[in-house]
Amino acid sequence: MRIGVFTGTFDPFTIGHQNIVERALPLFDKLVIAVAVSKLKHTQDEISERLNNIQTLYADNKNIKVVAYSDLTVDMAKREGANFIVRGVRSVKDFEYEREQAEINRRLSGIETVLLFSEPALSSISSTLVRELQFFGKDASEFIAKRKEK
């Protein structure tokens, strides 16, 4: 079984993240959306809300599992039986960071990283941008993932 893990803090889960999930799904039998948490930065309520929001988006998809983790990504991936880590790349800066992480993860665990490049129209969208817009009282709802109607 081909299992991939798509990792991130997803604070919040944006339409860019949702697009990566949609494009990664055909590549794997199962996709684990793994929410990375820092107990120093996030409260349990924030983590629970983030998990619940993502689980609600994919409630009808039996090929998606949503989990939280606070250890090394490769350790979580092994627990989930994953063969691949999925990462989205928006820019050259993202690429360099992800390339370095992929090499270390492969050396530590043998798990390969699959990079999916952002669609151009989504390349400027980030969780940081959404949080900043919200902080200044702007409506950022167009950038936040929503459940797709069938």
C-alpha positions in Angstrom: 0.0 0.0 0.0 1.4 3.4 -1.0 0.9 5.8 2.0 1.9 9.4 1.9 1.9 12.0 4.7 1.2 15.6 3.9 2.7 17.6 6.8 2.4 21.2 8.0 1.1 23.4 10.8 -1.9 24.3 8.7 -2.6 27.3 10.8 -5.0 27.7 9.0 -5.6 25.1 6.3 -5.7 27.2 3.1 -6.9 26.6 -0.4 -3.3 26.1 -1.4 -3.1 23.2 1.1 -6.4 21.8 -0.2 -5.0 21.9 -3.8 -2.0 19.9 -2.8 -4.2 17.3 -1.1 -6.4 17.0 -4.3 -3.3 16.6 -6.5 -1.6 14.1 -4.1 -4.6 11.8 -3.6 -4.3 10.0 -7.0 -0.6 9.2 -6.2 -1.4 7.2 -3.0 -3.7 4.6 -1.7 -4.0 6.6 1.6 -3.0 10.1 2.4 -2.4 11.2 6.0 -2.7 14.9 6.7 -0.4 15.4 9.6 -0.7 18.5 11.7 2.6 19.5 13.2 2.2 21.0 16.6 4.4 22.8 19.1 3.2 22.6 22.6 5.1 25.8 23.2 3.2 27.7 20.4 -0.2 26.1 20.3 -2.9 25.4 23.0 -4.7 22.1 23.0 -7.9 23.9 22.0 -6.2 25.4 18.9 -4.8 22.0 17.9 -8.2 20.3 18.4 -9.9 23.0 16.3 -7.4 22.7 13.5 -7.8 18.9 13.4 -11.5 19.1 13.5 -11.6 21.7 10.7 -9.5 19.5 8.4 -11.4 16.3 9.3 -14.6 18.0 8.4 -13.3 18.9 5.0 -12.5 15.3 4.2 -15.1 13.4 6.3 -16.4 11.6 3.2 -13.0 10.5 1.9 -12.0 7.1 3.4 -8.5 7.5 1.8 -7.6 10.5 4.0 -6.7 10.3 7.7 -6.0 13.4 9.8 -3.6 13.2 12.8 -1.6 15.6 15.0 2.0 14.9 15.9 4.8 16.6 17.9 7.8 14.5 17.2 10.0 14.2 14.1 8.1 13.9 10.9 9.9 10.7 9.9 9.0 9.1 13.2 5.3 10.0 12.7 5.5 8.8 9.1 6.9 5.4 10.2 4.1 5.1 12.8 1.6 5.7 10.0 3.3 3.1 7.7 4.1 5.9 5.1 6.6 5.5 2.3 6.5 9.1 1.2 6.3 12.6 2.7 4.3 15.1 0.5 5.3 18.8 0.6 4.0 21.7 -1.4 6.5 24.2 -2.9 5.5 27.8 -3.8 8.9 29.4 -4.6 12.6 28.8 -5.0 13.0 29.7 -1.3 10.5 26.9 -0.4 12.3 24.5 -2.8 15.7 25.0 -1.2 14.3 24.4 2.3 12.3 21.3 1.2 15.3 19.9 -0.7 17.4 20.0 2.4 14.7 18.5 4.6 14.1 15.8 2.1 17.7 14.8 2.1 17.9 14.6 5.9 14.6 12.7 6.1 15.8 10.2 3.5 19.1 9.7 5.4 17.3 9.2 8.7 14.6 6.9 7.5 14.8 6.0 3.9 11.4 7.8 3.3 11.3 9.7 0.1 9.8 13.2 -0.3 7.5 14.1 -3.1 7.4 17.8 -4.0 4.3 19.2 -5.6 4.7 22.6 -7.1 2.0 25.2 -6.3 -0.4 26.2 -9.1 0.7 29.7 -10.1 -2.6 31.3 -9.0 -2.1 29.9 -5.5 1.6 30.5 -5.1 1.2 33.7 -3.0 -1.3 32.2 -0.5 0.1 31.2 2.8 -1.2 30.6 6.3 0.9 33.5 7.5 -0.8 35.8 4.9 -4.2 34.6 6.1 -3.4 35.2 9.7 -2.0 38.7 9.0 -5.1 39.7 7.0 -7.3 38.4 9.9 -5.2 40.3 12.4 -5.9 43.5 10.6 -9.6 42.8 10.3 -9.7 41.9 6.7 -11.9 39.1 5.2 -9.6 36.2 4.3 -12.3 33.6 3.8 -11.6 33.2 0.1 -8.2 31.8 1.0 -9.4 29.3 3.6 -10.2 25.7 2.5 -13.9 24.8 2.3 -15.7 21.5 1.9 -16.3 20.8 -1.7 -19.9 20.0 -2.6 -20.6 16.9 -4.6 
